[in-house]
């Protein structure tokens, strides 16, 4: 899990085997996004604005699954 400089996303993790991106939001909610290419995760971690990258490159293209508390 890595911390992101973002007012929206607190941290991100990526599972290489399942290609699942997990995002922890500052609101306390966690979502998993299956079948995300490693390059997308890498670009998220390098983005000047992780929140903007999420809104443009992840949210519209990948179905998020909210993690149970």
ABEGO torsion letter per residue (X at the ends): XBBBBBAABABBBBBAAAGBBBBBBAAGBBBBBBGBBAAAAAAAAABABAAAAAAAAAAAABBBBBBBX
